[in-house]
Amino acid sequence: MAATLTPPGMIDITLDGQPVRVPAGTSVFDAARMNGINIPTLCHLQNQTPVGVCRLCVVDTGARVLAASCVRPVEPGMKVVTNPKKFWARARRSLNS
């Protein structure tokens, strides 16, 4: 998608290595869902307003910390990994202790 112009109101990002185009203002969670990528969540299952506190839906956006996908808006050129191994390894250690 980098070779073509992005239409106004749309944003090009990479989700799990795949280029995708989504409307501006879309959350990372919704962008993933629109492209067939499932991210675990509590707030969307219970029809709650997403606030990012449970951290079940965290993704790696290349930032210093993992982001709650339910409240993180997409940004042009963002590279998102929806199954961040560094999070799940830490979560497993915490659950096993």
Steps between C-alpha positions, in 0.01 A plus 500: 500500500796734540522548120150646474361816649291454809149639450397785732363374829682168474818380675747233389638277776658156530318234703702187572714567195207566263438848355145619563305822447245616758299816565669770708388490863474120504631325811767235455249246634239592239761509220605147592141379518420659160788298356414165655749516786360406840630676810373383841291758680257543786350842430373413152354168614298664776392804296695730730670822403868416438734669747811280470527398865478120480800486257373174350510653152859626505694518174852602407508826304876542522466746788680467832200325655227274366176679409140414583360452150144588606595864563809550281418679173689399187768734366643521148777245449431325831631144523287286731575152634179362647654203682799653680706208631665720763161565661375141495827361639476744792130426553568124513776551759267712710218247483731211588650667809 
